[in-house]
Every structure is written in structure tokens, then in C-alpha cells.
Amino acid sequence: MLPKFGHLHYSTFLNQLVSFQNYLNSNKIEENLAKKHFEEAKNYFCFKILPLHLEDNDFHQMQQWQSWQTELHRTLRLLETDLLFWQSSRQPTTRQSRLQIICDRLDTLIRYCQEILNLGKDTSC
């Protein structure tokens, strides 16, 4: 199970991702603000999430956490690349398709965070 401080960090990161997603779903997207939302989430991940260590006796749970953590990091880096492609695109249809890719990546990151937050919760009745 995640320690309380880890749970807090992942919850904050999740909130940042949701905020970024909500911003992208608005009709008035500015490249600088989109980049700012991303940079805030990325910096939080790098300085608060990556240094976390799961101290648990459950080896299986630790492996799951490490897998989710790796996927989070990988997807965040892909999101950064997608943002660069979106910013460099000039055709409206290309921009829209790249924006959809970004939104899909954000959905994936949000699901990963939710999975990490649910790790170790007792699912028995």
C-alpha cells in the first residue's frame, strides 16, 4: 500500500492532470498555457513522484507499483513529444488530430494514476 505522503503526491499529480485535461477541453487553448500546464505536471512528477520508494513487504504489490510508475514516466515523455508535434503543426486538421492524441495520452496518465492510488486497497466484501 502507498504511504500517506505517496498517496498525497499521486493525488496532487492526478489533480494536475485533470486540470490540464479540462483546460484542453476548453475552446480557448493557447500554446503557452498548455505548455505551462504540462511543465507543472512534469516537474511535480520528476521532483515528487519519481523519488518515491514503496516500502512494503508485499513483493507482488511492489512489482505492480514499479510497473505503473514506469508506464507513467514513459507516457509522460510521450506526451511531451506529442505537445511538441502539436505546437509545430500548422494545418487545422493536423492540429486537431494531434490535440486528440494529447487528450488520449492524458486519459491514459489519469488511469495509471488511479490504478496506483487503488493499489493495495482491500477489495473483499
KAFENTA-V392274 format. One record per residue. N is the residue number from 1. RES is the residue in one small letter. PHI is phi in whole degrees, -180 to 180 (none if undefined). OMEGA is omega in radians with two decimals (NA if undefined). NEAR is the number of other C-alpha atoms within 10 Angstrom. Layout:
n->[N:N]
res->[RES:RES]
phi->[PHI:PHI]
omega->[OMEGA:OMEGA]
near->[NEAR:NEAR]
//
This chain:
n->[1:2:3:4:5:6:7:8:9:10:11:12:13:14:15:16:17:18:19:20:21:22:23:24:25:26:27:28:29:30:31:32:33:34:35:36:37:38:39:40:41:42:43:44:45:46:47:48:49:50:51:52:53:54:55:56:57:58:59:60:61:62:63:64:65:66:67:68:69:70:71:72:73:74:75:76:77:78:79:80:81:82:83:84:85:86:87:88:89:90:91:92:93:94:95:96:97:98:99:100:101:102:103:104:105:106:107:108:109:110:111:112:113:114:115:116:117:118:119:120:121:122:123:124:125]
res->[m:l:p:k:f:g:h:l:h:y:s:t:f:l:n:q:l:v:s:f:q:n:y:l:n:s:n:k:i:e:e:n:l:a:k:k:h:f:e:e:a:k:n:y:f:c:f:k:i:l:p:l:h:l:e:d:n:d:f:h:q:m:q:q:w:q:s:w:q:t:e:l:h:r:t:l:r:l:l:e:t:d:l:l:f:w:q:s:s:r:q:p:t:t:r:q:s:r:l:q:i:i:c:d:r:l:d:t:l:i:r:y:c:q:e:i:l:n:l:g:k:d:t:s:c]
phi->[none:-69:-65:-57:-66:-68:-61:-63:-64:-67:-64:-65:-62:-60:-62:-64:-65:-65:-62:-62:-62:-62:-61:-67:-80:-76:-86:-116:-98:-111:-56:-63:-71:-63:-64:-64:-58:-64:-61:-62:-66:-63:-64:-62:-61:-66:-98:-114:-92:-57:-73:-65:-129:-85:-107:-142:-81:-83:-62:-63:-66:-64:-64:-60:-61:-62:-65:-63:-62:-63:-65:-58:-63:-63:-67:-64:-67:-65:-61:-61:-65:-61:-63:-63:-63:-62:-65:-87:-76:-115:-74:-56:-69:-67:-59:-67:-68:-68:-64:-65:-61:-62:-64:-64:-65:-63:-58:-63:-60:-64:-63:-61:-61:-63:-63:-63:-66:-89:-58:83:-72:-74:-102:-79:-84]
omega->[3.13:3.00:-3.08:-3.13:3.09:3.10:3.12:-3.13:3.13:3.10:3.11:3.11:3.10:3.11:3.10:3.13:3.12:3.11:3.09:3.13:3.12:3.11:-3.12:3.11:3.08:-3.08:-3.06:-3.10:3.05:-3.10:-3.10:3.13:3.08:3.12:3.13:3.09:-3.13:-3.09:3.10:3.14:-3.13:-3.14:3.11:3.13:-3.08:-3.04:-3.10:-3.05:-3.10:-3.13:-3.10:3.04:3.12:3.12:-3.08:3.12:-3.12:-3.08:-3.14:3.14:3.12:3.10:3.10:-3.12:3.13:3.10:3.11:3.14:3.12:3.13:3.07:-3.10:-3.14:-3.11:3.09:3.09:3.08:3.09:3.11:3.11:3.11:3.10:3.10:3.09:3.12:-3.12:-3.09:-3.13:-3.07:-3.14:-3.12:-3.14:3.10:3.12:-3.12:3.13:3.09:3.09:3.10:3.09:3.12:-3.14:3.09:3.11:3.10:3.07:3.13:3.12:3.13:3.10:3.11:3.12:3.12:3.09:3.11:-3.14:3.13:3.14:3.03:3.08:-3.12:-3.12:3.12:-3.10:NA]
near->[20:22:13:9:11:18:17:13:18:21:16:16:23:20:15:19:22:16:14:21:21:11:16:20:13:8:7:8:11:12:13:10:13:16:16:13:18:20:13:15:20:21:12:17:19:12:10:16:18:13:9:14:13:16:11:12:9:11:10:10:16:19:12:15:21:15:14:18:18:13:15:21:18:12:17:20:13:14:21:17:13:19:20:14:16:20:17:11:15:10:8:9:10:14:16:13:13:19:19:16:16:22:19:14:19:20:15:16:24:20:14:19:22:14:14:23:20:14:16:15:9:8:6:4:3]
//
